[in-house]
């Protein structure tokens, strides 16, 4: 059935297509429930190898039969094809056939044969128009090819194929082939208008191509029929522009350089626009619902946004930076500069739109978290790099449009703040509510230290601000007070006071405000606050304030000895306070110091056992201050001499203090002498010590009992 030529000429194919019925009667397309499983060995099989087999030759024959049957209004089914079931070989064969179609050289018109043989000369305008017609015919044939794959019932069962260093769904790659044909046809049109620029770019692309130019074809004709690699032209155009600018640096013609920038942009923009238009045209076919239901899911990166050293994204970004850093600053005419800015805006759109498509694909697939973070980081870095030149050159509207379209919240905030447009921020908070714009603004204010702005949000944002401030306790209580949420405020303040370990004054303030907030939370408007004696929480706040007062009242000679500055001293733990008041740091301790130490013990809310241990420690320190005296005292010692000791004076002072019950805070003499500090001195073995301690204890306890009876 096949003709002697490698493949049926596109001109004949188009004749068949024009003779076809208005609508192709296609076999029903079933919804894909799962991608066809493929082994790793089938992935590695070369498409060229598949092309050499009988199956591939039969596939070409089947496609020709489809074209003929379409022209006769007939239908072709999968049972009539050489691949009744979908396999990896079919995916590879279809891609190979698609490549052969888009790279088809068309019918060699004898009028141009001699010209094409002159490989050193570029194509004439007439020859370019002939190439353009070939490509338009190729576009029609490729559309028929896509219809063929759908009609036979293969489309919704296709798998994936290798494309460079990536694997892509087969139908996506076939759709990209269609886009490349459309882009190539548009490029030929620009070649007719701007031959000087495109002649150099085509020659550069061919020099770096892996496919040599055959002797029967001119380089340019060969280039336009290697449609599969047509994207190389973008990188070549940018490289040629860069070379031209480097040769004219310092002595070039500014107007010529500007014209070169503008023309290069026009060509690239038109090239990409043609590809995007074709993508929209085939979108409903290539990205049909069953594509999204495949088991083998992959991140989608359009060929117009490919990365890497020779990728289109890399070339477009290089062009953008050349314009932003060299063309824009050199412009003196506002009109020409605005033209360049308009082109720069469209170029920015092309770059960021590719990122946007890639990110949407990655999010829908829920790919590896690290990969997702890398993609997001690369997108944010490139987005900032692209929008910044517009901000630097006061192109506020272009910067705003790009920032809104591609969610650059930092740029939107910068624009609003620099222009005094706080109302814009409010509208963005509504527009980008799901993307968390409000939280982004809050974080910006927090990072910049603009706490007044952060806490002065309108009522509509109070709940969002409350949620945002949940981990920021130091600001949360302020917002709670403003909202009237005194319960959350006093809990937050109390927690902050518990955590404060740097400044005593700050802890004191936090406790005071927490206490006020607690009282406010329990009061109705206009009613007096009633404090219940059994309110454990309120009593705890009061006790913590008393501990702070005891630290503030610590004798100045103790603070000076420890080089503690009253204004900047940190909160001390109860144990630290007890040791400072009674230990070696207070060599000249007075009864009042031991009284304060026992008050600290009382405010610790410790268990009875711990209270007894701490009390024994305090009283032991009082005795140790006069250790030599107690080790030598006799029973015949004068009573006034014993009564004048530090220990006895402290006992009398404590007995006079209403808040310290003796039965709890004054240990029995035997227990005191057996304490950890005194046991090594073996004072309990000296009858005189036991006698005098018991006498002092019995005296104050007797006085206390009499006072209690009299009361």
C-alpha positions as CSV (number, residue, x, y, z in Angstrom):
1,X,0.0,0.0,0.0
2,X,2.9,2.4,0.8
3,X,4.2,4.5,-2.0
4,X,7.8,4.2,-3.2
5,X,8.6,7.4,-1.3
6,X,9.4,7.0,2.5
7,X,6.0,8.4,3.4
8,X,2.9,9.8,1.7
9,X,3.5,13.4,0.7
10,X,1.7,16.0,2.8
11,X,0.2,17.5,-0.3
12,X,-1.6,14.3,-1.1
13,X,-2.5,13.8,2.5
14,X,-4.2,17.2,2.6
15,X,-6.1,16.3,-0.6
16,X,-7.5,13.3,1.2
17,X,-8.3,15.4,4.2
18,X,-10.2,17.9,2.1
19,X,-12.2,15.1,0.6
20,X,-13.2,13.8,4.0
21,X,-16.6,14.2,5.5
22,X,-17.2,17.3,7.6
23,X,-17.0,15.4,10.9
24,X,-15.0,12.3,11.6
25,X,-17.1,9.4,12.8
26,X,-14.9,8.2,15.7
27,X,-15.1,5.1,17.7
28,X,-16.4,5.8,21.3
29,X,-13.6,6.7,23.6
30,X,-13.7,4.8,26.9
31,X,-12.5,6.5,30.2
32,X,-9.1,5.3,31.3
33,X,-9.3,3.6,34.6
34,X,-5.5,2.8,34.9
35,X,-2.4,3.4,32.9
36,X,-1.1,0.3,31.1
37,X,1.7,-1.2,33.2
38,X,5.1,-1.1,31.6
39,X,8.3,-2.7,32.6
40,X,11.6,-0.8,32.9
41,X,13.0,-2.7,30.0
42,X,10.2,-1.4,27.7
43,X,11.2,2.1,28.7
44,X,14.7,1.6,27.6
45,X,13.8,0.3,24.1
46,X,14.7,2.9,21.5
47,X,12.0,4.3,19.3
48,X,14.3,4.0,16.3
49,X,14.6,0.3,17.0
50,X,10.8,0.0,17.2
51,X,10.6,1.8,13.9
52,X,12.6,-0.8,12.1
53,X,10.2,-3.6,12.9
54,X,7.3,-4.9,10.9
55,X,4.8,-3.5,13.5
56,X,6.0,0.1,12.8
57,X,5.7,-0.4,9.0
58,X,2.2,-1.8,9.5
59,X,1.3,1.2,11.7
60,X,2.3,3.5,8.9
61,X,0.2,1.5,6.5
62,X,-2.7,1.5,8.9
63,X,-2.6,5.3,9.2
64,X,-2.6,5.6,5.4
65,X,-5.6,3.2,5.3
66,X,-7.3,5.5,7.9
67,X,-6.7,8.6,5.7
68,X,-8.2,6.8,2.7
69,X,-11.2,5.4,4.7
70,X,-11.9,8.8,6.2
71,X,-12.1,10.3,2.7
72,X,-14.7,7.6,1.9
73,X,-16.6,8.2,5.1
74,X,-15.6,4.9,6.6
75,X,-14.4,3.9,10.1
76,X,-11.4,2.0,11.3
77,X,-11.3,-0.1,14.4
78,X,-8.6,-1.3,16.7
79,X,-9.1,-4.9,15.4
80,X,-8.0,-3.8,12.0
81,X,-4.7,-2.3,13.4
82,X,-1.4,-4.1,13.9
83,X,-1.7,-3.3,17.6
84,X,-5.0,-4.7,18.9
85,X,-3.9,-4.0,22.5
86,X,-1.8,-1.1,23.8
87,X,1.8,-1.9,24.7
88,X,5.0,0.1,25.2
89,X,5.9,-0.7,21.7
90,X,2.8,1.1,20.4
91,X,3.6,4.2,22.5
92,X,7.1,4.3,21.0
93,X,5.9,3.6,17.5
94,X,3.3,6.4,17.7
95,X,5.9,8.9,18.9
96,X,8.2,7.8,16.1
97,X,5.5,8.1,13.5
98,X,4.5,11.6,14.9
99,X,8.2,12.7,14.6
100,X,8.4,11.4,11.0
101,X,5.2,13.4,10.2
102,X,6.3,16.7,11.7
103,X,9.9,16.3,10.2
104,X,8.5,15.5,6.7
105,X,10.2,17.5,4.0
106,X,7.2,17.7,1.8
107,X,7.2,17.6,-2.0
108,X,10.5,18.8,-3.5
109,X,9.4,21.4,-6.0
110,X,11.9,21.3,-8.9
111,X,11.8,25.1,-9.1
112,X,13.7,25.2,-5.7
113,X,15.8,22.1,-6.1
114,X,18.8,23.9,-7.6
115,X,18.5,26.7,-5.0
116,X,18.3,24.2,-2.1
117,X,21.4,22.5,-3.3
118,X,23.3,25.8,-2.7
119,X,24.0,25.1,0.9
120,X,25.9,28.3,1.6
121,X,23.0,30.6,0.6
122,X,19.9,31.3,2.7
123,X,16.5,30.7,1.4
124,X,14.7,33.2,-0.7
125,X,11.4,34.7,0.3
126,X,9.6,32.5,-2.2
127,X,11.3,29.4,-1.0
128,X,10.5,30.4,2.6
129,X,6.8,30.7,1.7
130,X,7.0,27.2,0.1
131,X,8.4,25.9,3.4
132,X,5.7,27.6,5.3
133,X,3.1,26.0,3.1
134,X,4.7,22.6,3.8
135,X,4.5,23.2,7.5
136,X,0.9,24.3,7.3
137,X,0.1,21.1,5.4
138,X,2.1,19.1,8.0
139,X,-0.1,20.7,10.7
140,X,-3.2,19.4,9.0
141,X,-1.8,15.9,8.6
142,X,-0.7,15.8,12.3
143,X,-4.2,16.8,13.4
144,X,-5.5,13.9,11.3
145,X,-2.9,11.7,13.0
146,X,-4.2,12.6,16.4
147,X,-7.7,11.9,15.2
148,X,-6.5,8.5,14.0
149,X,-5.1,7.6,17.4
150,X,-8.4,8.6,19.1
151,X,-10.6,6.9,16.5
152,X,-8.9,3.6,16.8
153,X,-9.4,3.6,20.5
154,X,-5.8,4.0,21.7
155,X,-5.8,7.5,23.1
156,X,-7.2,6.8,26.5
157,X,-4.9,3.7,27.0
158,X,-1.5,5.2,26.2
159,X,1.3,5.1,28.7
160,X,4.6,7.0,28.9
161,X,7.7,7.3,26.7
162,X,11.2,8.6,27.2
163,X,11.8,12.2,26.0
164,X,15.4,13.2,26.6
165,X,16.2,12.7,30.3
166,X,12.5,12.6,31.3
167,X,9.5,10.4,30.9
168,X,6.3,12.0,29.7
169,X,2.8,10.7,29.0
170,X,2.6,9.8,25.3
171,X,-0.4,11.9,24.5
172,X,1.3,15.0,26.0
173,X,4.3,14.5,23.8
174,X,2.1,14.1,20.7
175,X,0.3,17.3,21.6
176,X,3.7,19.1,21.9
177,X,4.6,17.9,18.4
178,X,1.5,19.7,17.1
179,X,2.6,22.9,19.0
180,X,6.1,22.7,17.5
181,X,4.7,22.5,13.9
182,X,2.6,25.6,14.6
183,X,5.5,27.5,16.1
184,X,7.8,26.5,13.2
185,X,5.2,27.8,10.6
186,X,5.0,31.1,12.5
187,X,8.8,31.3,12.6
188,X,9.1,31.0,8.8
189,X,6.8,34.0,8.5
190,X,9.1,36.0,10.8
191,X,12.1,34.8,8.7
192,X,10.6,36.5,5.6
193,X,10.3,39.8,7.6
194,X,13.6,39.7,9.5
195,X,16.0,37.6,7.4
196,X,19.3,39.0,8.8
197,X,18.5,38.1,12.4
198,X,17.0,34.7,11.7
199,X,19.7,33.7,9.1
200,X,22.4,34.0,11.8
201,X,20.2,32.3,14.4
202,X,19.4,29.3,12.1
203,X,23.1,28.9,11.2
204,X,24.0,29.0,14.9
205,X,21.3,26.4,15.7
206,X,22.5,24.1,12.9
207,X,26.2,24.3,14.1
208,X,25.1,23.0,17.5
209,X,22.7,20.4,16.0
210,X,23.3,16.7,16.2
211,X,21.7,16.2,12.7
212,X,24.0,17.0,9.7
213,X,22.5,18.8,6.8
214,X,22.1,16.4,3.8
215,X,23.8,17.5,0.5
216,X,20.5,17.8,-1.3
217,X,19.1,20.4,1.0
218,X,20.1,23.9,2.1
219,X,20.8,24.4,5.8
220,X,17.8,26.6,6.3
221,X,15.4,24.2,4.5
222,X,16.9,21.4,6.6
223,X,16.4,23.4,9.8
224,X,12.7,24.1,9.2
225,X,12.1,20.4,8.6
226,X,13.7,19.3,11.9
227,X,10.6,20.5,13.7
228,X,11.2,18.2,16.6
229,X,14.1,20.5,17.6
230,X,12.6,23.8,16.5
231,X,12.8,25.1,20.1
232,X,16.6,25.5,19.7
233,X,16.0,28.7,17.8
234,X,15.1,30.6,20.9
235,X,18.5,29.9,22.6
236,X,20.3,30.7,19.3
237,X,18.4,34.0,18.9
238,X,19.5,35.0,22.4
239,X,23.1,33.9,21.9
240,X,23.3,35.8,18.6
241,X,21.9,38.9,20.3
242,X,24.4,38.6,23.1
243,X,27.3,38.2,20.6
244,X,26.1,41.3,18.7
245,X,26.0,43.3,21.8
246,X,29.4,42.2,23.0
247,X,31.0,43.2,19.6
248,X,29.3,46.7,19.7
249,X,30.1,47.3,23.4
250,X,31.2,50.9,23.9
251,X,31.0,51.9,20.2
252,X,27.8,50.5,18.9
253,X,24.8,52.3,17.6
254,X,22.2,52.7,20.3
255,X,19.3,52.8,17.9
256,X,20.5,49.7,16.1
257,X,20.9,47.8,19.4
258,X,17.5,48.9,20.5
259,X,16.0,47.7,17.2
260,X,17.8,44.4,17.6
261,X,16.3,43.9,21.0
262,X,12.8,44.8,19.9
263,X,13.0,42.6,16.8
264,X,14.4,39.6,18.7
265,X,11.6,39.9,21.2
266,X,9.0,40.1,18.4
267,X,10.2,36.9,16.8
268,X,10.4,35.0,20.1
269,X,7.1,36.3,21.3
270,X,5.4,35.3,18.0
271,X,7.1,31.9,18.1
272,X,5.8,31.2,21.6
273,X,2.4,32.7,20.9
274,X,1.8,30.3,18.0
275,X,2.8,27.3,20.3
276,X,0.4,28.5,23.0
277,X,-2.5,29.1,20.6
278,X,-2.1,25.6,19.3
279,X,-1.9,24.3,22.9
280,X,-5.2,25.9,23.6
281,X,-6.7,24.5,20.5
282,X,-5.7,20.9,21.4
283,X,-6.1,21.3,25.1
284,X,-9.5,19.5,25.4
285,X,-8.0,16.5,23.5
286,X,-4.5,16.3,25.0
287,X,-5.5,17.1,28.6
288,X,-8.8,15.3,28.6
289,X,-10.2,14.0,32.0
290,X,-8.8,10.5,31.6
291,X,-5.2,11.8,31.4
292,X,-5.6,12.9,35.0
293,X,-6.8,9.5,36.1
294,X,-3.7,7.6,35.1
295,X,-1.8,5.5,37.6
296,X,1.6,6.6,36.2
297,X,1.5,10.3,37.1
298,X,4.3,12.7,36.3
299,X,5.2,16.3,36.7
300,X,4.3,18.2,33.6
301,X,6.9,20.6,32.2
302,X,5.9,22.1,28.8
303,X,8.6,22.2,26.2
304,X,8.2,26.0,26.1
305,X,9.3,26.1,29.7
306,X,12.1,23.5,29.6
307,X,15.1,24.1,31.9
308,X,18.7,23.2,31.7
309,X,21.6,24.9,29.9
310,X,19.8,24.9,26.4
311,X,16.2,25.0,27.7
312,X,13.8,27.7,26.6
313,X,13.3,28.9,30.2
314,X,17.0,29.5,30.6
315,X,17.2,31.4,27.2
316,X,14.1,33.5,28.0
317,X,15.5,34.4,31.4
318,X,18.8,35.4,29.9
319,X,17.0,37.6,27.3
320,X,15.0,39.2,30.1
321,X,18.1,40.1,32.1
322,X,19.9,41.4,29.0
323,X,16.9,43.8,28.4
324,X,16.6,44.8,32.0
325,X,20.3,45.4,32.6
326,X,21.4,46.8,29.2
327,X,18.6,47.9,27.0
328,X,16.3,49.6,29.5
329,X,19.0,51.7,31.3
330,X,20.4,52.9,27.9
331,X,17.2,54.2,26.6
332,X,16.7,58.0,26.5
333,X,13.4,58.1,24.6
334,X,10.4,57.5,26.8
335,X,8.4,56.1,23.9
336,X,11.0,53.5,22.9
337,X,11.6,52.6,26.6
338,X,7.9,52.0,27.1
339,X,7.9,49.7,24.1
340,X,10.7,47.7,25.7
341,X,8.9,47.6,29.0
342,X,5.8,46.3,27.3
343,X,7.9,43.5,25.6
344,X,9.6,42.9,28.9
345,X,6.2,42.4,30.6
346,X,5.1,39.9,27.9
347,X,8.4,38.1,28.2
348,X,8.0,37.9,32.0
349,X,4.6,36.4,31.4
350,X,6.0,33.6,29.2
351,X,8.7,32.7,31.8
352,X,6.4,32.7,34.8
353,X,3.5,31.0,33.1
354,X,5.7,28.0,32.4
355,X,6.6,27.9,36.1
356,X,3.0,28.2,37.0
357,X,2.0,25.2,34.9
358,X,4.8,23.1,36.3
359,X,3.8,24.0,39.9
360,X,0.1,23.3,39.3
361,X,1.1,19.9,37.9
362,X,3.4,19.1,40.8
363,X,0.7,20.1,43.4
364,X,-2.0,18.0,41.8
365,X,0.3,15.0,41.9
366,X,1.4,15.5,45.5
367,X,5.0,14.8,44.5
368,X,7.9,14.4,46.9
369,X,7.9,17.2,49.5
370,X,11.6,18.1,48.9
371,X,11.0,18.3,45.2
372,X,8.0,20.5,45.8
373,X,10.0,22.8,48.0
374,X,12.8,23.1,45.4
375,X,10.3,24.0,42.7
376,X,8.6,26.6,44.9
377,X,11.9,28.1,45.9
378,X,13.1,28.3,42.3
379,X,9.8,29.9,41.2
380,X,10.0,32.5,44.0
381,X,13.6,33.3,43.2
382,X,12.9,33.7,39.5
383,X,9.7,35.7,40.2
384,X,11.6,38.1,42.4
385,X,14.3,38.4,39.8
386,X,11.8,39.3,37.1
387,X,9.5,41.7,39.0
388,X,12.3,43.7,40.7
389,X,13.3,45.6,37.5
390,X,9.8,46.9,37.1
391,X,9.8,48.1,40.7
392,X,13.2,49.7,40.3
393,X,12.1,51.6,37.2
394,X,8.8,52.7,38.7
395,X,6.7,50.5,36.4
396,X,4.2,50.1,39.1
397,X,1.3,48.9,37.0
398,X,3.3,46.2,35.2
399,X,4.8,45.1,38.5
400,X,1.4,44.9,40.1
401,X,-0.1,42.9,37.2
402,X,2.7,40.3,37.3
403,X,2.6,40.2,41.1
404,X,-1.1,39.6,41.2
405,X,-1.0,37.0,38.4
406,X,1.8,35.0,39.9
407,X,1.2,35.6,43.6
408,X,4.2,37.6,44.5
409,X,2.9,38.8,47.8
410,X,6.1,40.6,48.8
411,X,5.9,42.8,45.7
412,X,2.2,43.5,46.3
413,X,3.0,44.6,49.9
414,X,5.9,46.7,48.7
415,X,3.8,48.4,46.1
416,X,1.0,49.1,48.6
417,X,3.3,50.5,51.2
418,X,5.4,52.7,48.9
419,X,2.2,54.2,47.4
420,X,0.2,54.5,50.6
421,X,-2.4,52.1,49.2
422,X,-3.5,50.2,52.3
423,X,-6.9,49.8,50.8
424,X,-5.2,47.6,48.1
425,X,-3.9,45.3,50.9
426,X,-7.5,44.8,52.1
427,X,-8.7,43.9,48.7
428,X,-5.9,41.4,48.2
429,X,-6.7,39.8,51.5
430,X,-10.2,39.1,50.1
431,X,-8.9,38.1,46.6
432,X,-6.2,35.8,47.9
433,X,-7.8,34.6,51.0
434,X,-7.3,30.9,50.2
435,X,-3.6,31.6,49.4
436,X,-3.1,33.1,52.9
437,X,-2.3,36.7,51.8
438,X,-3.5,38.0,55.2
439,X,-1.1,35.8,57.1
440,X,1.7,36.8,54.7
441,X,1.0,40.5,55.5
442,X,0.9,39.8,59.3
443,X,4.3,38.0,59.0
444,X,5.7,40.9,57.0
445,X,4.7,43.4,59.7
446,X,6.1,41.1,62.4
447,X,9.4,40.6,60.6
448,X,9.7,44.4,60.0
449,X,8.9,45.2,63.6
450,X,5.7,47.1,62.6
451,X,3.8,46.0,65.6
452,X,1.4,48.9,65.6
453,X,0.2,48.1,62.1
454,X,0.0,44.4,62.9
455,X,-2.2,45.0,65.9
456,X,-4.4,47.7,64.3
457,X,-6.2,45.4,61.8
458,X,-9.9,45.9,61.2
459,X,-12.5,43.8,62.9
460,X,-13.0,41.6,59.9
461,X,-9.5,40.3,60.3
462,X,-9.5,39.9,64.1
463,X,-10.0,36.1,64.0
464,X,-7.3,35.6,61.4
465,X,-4.9,37.7,63.4
466,X,-5.8,35.8,66.6
467,X,-4.9,32.5,64.8
468,X,-1.7,34.0,63.4
469,X,-0.6,35.2,66.9
470,X,-1.3,31.9,68.6
471,X,2.4,30.9,68.6
472,X,3.5,34.5,69.3
473,X,2.4,34.8,72.9
474,X,4.2,38.1,73.5
475,X,1.8,39.8,71.1
476,X,-1.2,37.6,71.4
477,X,-2.3,39.0,74.8
478,X,-2.4,42.5,73.4
479,X,-4.7,41.4,70.6
480,X,-6.9,39.5,73.1
481,X,-7.2,42.6,75.4
482,X,-8.3,44.6,72.4
483,X,-10.9,42.0,71.5
484,X,-12.1,41.8,75.1
485,X,-11.0,38.2,75.4
486,X,-9.7,38.6,79.0
487,X,-9.6,34.9,79.7
488,X,-7.1,34.1,76.9
489,X,-5.2,37.2,77.8
490,X,-4.6,36.4,81.5
491,X,-3.7,32.8,80.7
492,X,-1.2,34.0,78.1
493,X,0.2,36.7,80.4
494,X,0.6,34.2,83.2
495,X,2.4,31.7,80.9
496,X,4.8,34.5,79.8
497,X,5.5,35.5,83.4
498,X,6.3,31.8,84.2
499,X,8.7,31.7,81.3
500,X,10.4,35.1,82.0
501,X,13.9,34.5,83.3
502,X,15.8,37.6,82.2
503,X,14.3,40.6,83.9
504,X,12.5,40.6,87.3
505,X,10.8,43.9,86.5
506,X,9.3,42.4,83.3
507,X,8.0,39.4,85.2
508,X,6.4,41.7,87.8
509,X,4.6,43.7,85.1
510,X,3.4,40.6,83.3
511,X,2.0,39.2,86.6
512,X,0.3,42.5,87.4
513,X,-1.4,42.7,84.0
514,X,-2.4,39.0,84.2
515,X,-4.0,39.7,87.6
516,X,-6.0,42.6,86.2
517,X,-7.1,40.6,83.1
518,X,-8.2,37.8,85.3
519,X,-10.3,40.1,87.4
520,X,-11.8,41.7,84.3
521,X,-12.6,38.2,82.9
522,X,-14.8,37.5,85.9
523,X,-16.7,40.8,86.0
524,X,-19.8,41.8,84.2
525,X,-20.1,45.3,82.9
526,X,-20.9,47.7,85.7
527,X,-20.6,45.1,88.4
528,X,-18.0,45.1,91.2
529,X,-15.3,42.5,91.2
530,X,-15.7,39.9,94.0
531,X,-12.6,38.0,95.0
532,X,-13.3,34.6,96.6
533,X,-10.9,33.5,99.4
534,X,-10.8,30.0,97.9
535,X,-9.8,31.2,94.4
536,X,-6.7,29.1,93.9
537,X,-5.6,30.7,90.7
538,X,-5.9,34.3,92.0
539,X,-4.1,33.3,95.2
540,X,-1.3,31.8,93.1
541,X,-0.9,35.1,91.3
542,X,-0.7,36.9,94.6
543,X,1.9,34.5,96.0
544,X,4.1,34.9,92.9
545,X,3.9,38.7,93.3
546,X,4.9,38.3,97.0
547,X,8.0,36.3,96.0
548,X,9.0,39.1,93.6
549,X,8.5,41.6,96.5
550,X,10.8,39.6,98.8
551,X,13.5,39.5,96.1
552,X,13.2,43.3,95.7
553,X,13.4,43.8,99.4
554,X,16.6,41.7,99.7
555,X,19.2,43.7,101.7
556,X,21.4,45.9,99.6
557,X,24.7,44.4,101.1
558,X,23.7,41.0,99.7
559,X,23.1,42.4,96.2
560,X,26.3,44.3,96.3
561,X,28.3,41.3,97.5
562,X,26.9,39.3,94.5
563,X,27.2,42.3,92.1
564,X,23.5,42.3,91.3
565,X,22.1,45.4,89.7
566,X,18.6,46.1,91.1
567,X,17.4,47.5,87.8
568,X,18.5,44.6,85.7
569,X,18.4,41.6,88.1
570,X,16.9,38.4,86.9
571,X,14.1,36.5,88.7
572,X,15.6,34.2,91.3
573,X,14.3,30.8,92.1
574,X,13.0,30.3,95.7
575,X,16.0,28.0,96.5
576,X,18.4,30.7,95.2
577,X,16.7,33.3,97.4
578,X,16.9,31.1,100.5
579,X,20.6,30.4,99.9
580,X,21.4,34.1,99.4
581,X,19.6,35.1,102.6
582,X,21.0,32.3,104.9
583,X,24.1,31.0,103.3
584,X,27.8,32.0,103.2
585,X,27.0,34.9,100.9
586,X,25.3,36.6,103.8
587,X,28.0,36.3,106.5
588,X,26.4,39.0,108.7
589,X,22.9,37.7,108.6
590,X,20.3,39.1,110.9
591,X,17.1,37.4,112.2
592,X,15.1,39.3,109.6
593,X,17.0,37.5,106.8
594,X,16.0,34.1,108.2
595,X,12.4,35.4,108.6
596,X,12.4,36.3,104.9
597,X,13.8,32.9,104.0
598,X,10.9,31.2,105.9
599,X,8.4,33.4,104.1
600,X,9.9,32.2,100.8
601,X,9.4,28.6,102.0
602,X,5.8,29.4,102.8
603,X,5.2,30.9,99.3
604,X,6.6,27.9,97.5
605,X,3.4,25.8,98.0
606,X,5.6,22.8,98.6
607,X,4.4,19.6,100.2
608,X,4.6,19.2,104.0
609,X,7.6,17.0,103.8
610,X,9.5,19.5,101.6
611,X,8.5,22.4,103.9
612,X,9.9,20.5,106.9
613,X,13.2,19.8,105.0
614,X,13.5,23.5,103.9
615,X,12.7,24.8,107.4
616,X,15.4,22.5,108.9
617,X,17.8,23.9,106.4
618,X,17.0,27.5,107.3
619,X,17.3,26.9,111.0
620,X,20.5,24.9,110.6
621,X,22.1,27.9,108.8
622,X,21.1,30.1,111.7
623,X,22.9,27.8,114.2
624,X,25.9,27.4,111.9
625,X,26.4,31.2,111.9
626,X,27.5,30.8,115.5
627,X,28.9,27.3,115.3
628,X,31.8,27.9,117.7
629,X,29.5,29.1,120.4
630,X,27.1,26.1,120.2
631,X,30.0,23.7,120.2
632,X,31.3,25.1,123.5
633,X,28.1,26.1,125.3
634,X,27.5,24.6,128.8
635,X,24.3,24.0,130.8
636,X,25.6,26.6,133.3
637,X,25.7,29.3,130.6
638,X,23.9,32.5,131.5
639,X,20.4,32.5,130.1
640,X,20.7,36.0,128.7
641,X,23.8,34.9,126.8
642,X,21.9,32.1,125.1
643,X,18.9,34.3,124.5
644,X,21.1,36.7,122.7
645,X,22.3,34.2,120.1
646,X,21.2,34.6,116.4
647,X,19.2,31.4,116.6
648,X,17.2,32.4,119.7
649,X,16.5,35.9,118.4
650,X,15.2,34.4,115.2
651,X,12.9,32.1,117.1
652,X,11.4,35.0,119.0
653,X,11.0,37.0,115.8
654,X,9.3,34.2,114.0
655,X,7.0,33.6,117.0
656,X,5.8,37.2,116.7
657,X,5.1,36.8,113.0
658,X,1.4,36.0,112.4
659,X,1.8,34.4,109.0
660,X,4.3,31.6,110.1
661,X,2.7,29.0,112.4
662,X,5.4,27.7,114.7
663,X,4.1,24.1,114.6
664,X,4.8,24.0,110.9
665,X,7.9,26.3,110.5
666,X,9.8,25.6,113.8
667,X,11.2,22.1,113.9
668,X,11.6,20.0,117.0
669,X,15.2,20.4,118.5
670,X,16.0,16.7,117.9
671,X,14.9,16.9,114.3
672,X,17.0,20.0,113.8
673,X,20.2,18.5,115.3
674,X,19.7,15.4,113.1
675,X,19.4,17.5,109.9
676,X,21.8,17.1,107.0
677,X,23.9,20.2,107.8
678,X,24.2,19.7,111.6
679,X,24.5,15.9,111.9
680,X,28.2,15.9,111.1
681,X,28.8,18.2,114.1
682,X,27.3,15.6,116.4
683,X,25.7,18.4,118.5
684,X,22.9,16.1,119.5
685,X,25.5,14.3,121.7
686,X,26.1,17.5,123.8
687,X,23.5,17.7,126.6
688,X,23.9,21.5,126.9
689,X,23.0,22.1,123.3
690,X,19.9,19.9,123.6
691,X,18.9,21.5,126.8
692,X,19.1,25.1,125.6
693,X,17.4,24.4,122.2
694,X,14.6,22.5,124.0
695,X,14.2,25.4,126.5
696,X,13.9,28.0,123.7
697,X,11.5,25.8,121.8
698,X,9.3,25.1,124.8
699,X,9.3,28.8,125.8
700,X,8.0,30.2,122.5
701,X,5.6,27.3,122.0
702,X,4.2,27.9,125.5
703,X,3.8,31.7,124.8
704,X,2.0,30.9,121.6
705,X,-0.4,28.5,123.3
706,X,-1.2,31.1,126.0
707,X,-1.9,33.7,123.4
708,X,-4.2,31.3,121.5
709,X,-6.1,30.5,124.7
710,X,-6.5,34.2,125.5
711,X,-7.7,34.9,122.0
